[in-house]
Amino acid sequence: MIPPWTRDNDKRFELALVIFPEGSPYFLEYIAEFLQKPLEEVKYYYDAILVYDVVLIESGKYALPKYPEDYYVSLTEATESKHGETNQIPRIIPWTEEEHRFVKDINLGFLLIEEES
């Protein structure tokens, strides 16, 4: 049985999907390594959860979850002024130190792979 993921796992998974976009070589393997999760678990969450959820969300049949530790608001709420105008720019959240370190490590890894080729 595949264990449930925490919100932190979900956030790290989303970050990894940005760094290793779908279609890039070994993207699920890299994501599994980044999350320190078994590849089978990452494949399960990608296929059975992410892909399936995207289809449901796009069809309007799935409500987005609310996590208690979320500190953000919906895009509509973020861009709405007190007078109901929606032309404001949403707040940008900077990367954490961990995210910066991960990207640097990935870049170094790709450089080493290129040098070996």
C-alpha positions as CSV (number, residue, x, y, z in Angstrom):
1,M,0.0,0.0,0.0
2,I,1.3,3.5,-0.9
3,P,1.4,5.8,2.1
4,P,-0.4,9.1,2.0
5,W,1.7,12.2,1.3
6,T,2.0,15.3,3.5
7,R,1.4,18.8,2.2
8,D,5.2,19.2,2.4
9,N,5.6,16.2,0.1
10,D,3.1,17.7,-2.3
11,K,4.9,21.0,-2.3
12,R,8.3,19.4,-3.0
13,F,6.7,17.2,-5.7
14,E,5.4,20.4,-7.4
15,L,8.8,22.0,-7.2
16,A,10.4,18.9,-8.7
17,L,7.9,18.9,-11.5
18,V,9.1,22.5,-12.4
19,I,12.7,21.5,-12.2
20,F,12.3,18.2,-14.1
21,P,9.4,18.9,-16.6
22,E,7.4,16.1,-18.0
23,G,9.2,14.6,-21.0
24,S,12.7,15.3,-19.7
25,P,14.9,12.2,-19.5
26,Y,14.4,10.2,-16.3
27,F,12.2,12.9,-14.8
28,L,10.4,10.6,-12.4
29,E,13.7,9.0,-11.3
30,Y,15.1,12.5,-10.5
31,I,11.9,13.4,-8.7
32,A,12.0,10.2,-6.6
33,E,15.6,11.0,-5.7
34,F,14.8,14.6,-4.8
35,L,11.8,13.5,-2.6
36,Q,13.8,10.6,-1.2
37,K,10.9,8.3,-2.0
38,P,10.7,5.0,-3.9
39,L,10.3,5.3,-7.6
40,E,7.1,3.2,-7.5
41,E,5.6,5.6,-5.0
42,V,6.4,8.6,-7.2
43,K,5.0,6.9,-10.3
44,Y,1.8,6.1,-8.4
45,Y,1.3,9.7,-7.3
46,Y,2.2,11.0,-10.7
47,D,-0.1,8.6,-12.7
48,A,-2.9,7.8,-10.3
49,I,-3.1,11.1,-8.4
50,L,-1.7,14.0,-10.4
51,V,-2.8,13.0,-13.9
52,Y,-6.2,11.8,-12.6
53,D,-6.7,14.9,-10.5
54,V,-5.8,17.3,-13.4
55,V,-8.5,15.6,-15.5
56,L,-11.0,16.1,-12.7
57,I,-10.0,19.7,-12.0
58,E,-10.1,20.6,-15.6
59,S,-13.6,19.1,-16.0
60,G,-14.8,21.1,-12.9
61,K,-15.7,17.9,-11.0
62,Y,-13.1,18.3,-8.3
63,A,-12.7,21.0,-5.6
64,L,-9.2,22.0,-4.7
65,P,-8.2,20.9,-1.2
66,K,-7.7,23.4,1.6
67,Y,-4.7,22.6,3.8
68,P,-4.7,24.1,7.3
69,E,-1.1,25.3,7.0
70,D,-1.7,27.1,3.7
71,Y,-1.0,30.8,4.1
72,Y,-2.0,31.8,0.5
73,V,-5.3,32.9,-0.8
74,S,-6.9,32.1,-4.2
75,L,-5.8,34.0,-7.2
76,T,-9.1,35.8,-7.3
77,E,-8.7,36.9,-3.7
78,A,-5.1,37.8,-4.2
79,T,-5.8,40.1,-7.2
80,E,-8.9,41.7,-5.8
81,S,-8.7,45.2,-4.2
82,K,-10.9,46.4,-1.5
83,H,-13.1,48.0,-4.3
84,G,-13.5,44.8,-6.2
85,E,-10.9,45.6,-8.9
86,T,-8.8,42.7,-10.2
87,N,-5.9,44.4,-11.8
88,Q,-3.3,44.1,-9.0
89,I,-0.3,41.8,-9.2
90,P,-0.4,38.8,-6.8
91,R,2.3,38.6,-4.1
92,I,5.4,36.7,-5.1
93,I,6.8,34.2,-2.6
94,P,10.6,33.8,-2.9
95,W,12.4,30.5,-3.0
96,T,13.6,28.9,0.3
97,E,17.3,28.3,0.9
98,E,16.6,24.6,0.5
99,E,15.1,25.2,-3.0
100,H,18.1,27.3,-4.0
101,R,20.5,24.6,-2.8
102,F,18.6,21.9,-4.7
103,V,18.7,23.8,-8.0
104,K,22.5,24.4,-7.5
105,D,23.0,20.7,-6.9
106,I,21.0,19.8,-10.0
107,N,22.9,22.2,-12.1
108,L,26.2,20.8,-10.9
109,G,24.9,17.2,-11.5
110,F,24.0,18.1,-15.1
111,L,27.5,19.7,-15.6
112,L,29.1,16.5,-14.4
113,I,27.0,14.3,-16.7
114,E,27.9,16.6,-19.7
115,E,31.6,16.3,-18.8
116,E,31.4,12.5,-18.7
117,S,29.8,12.4,-22.2
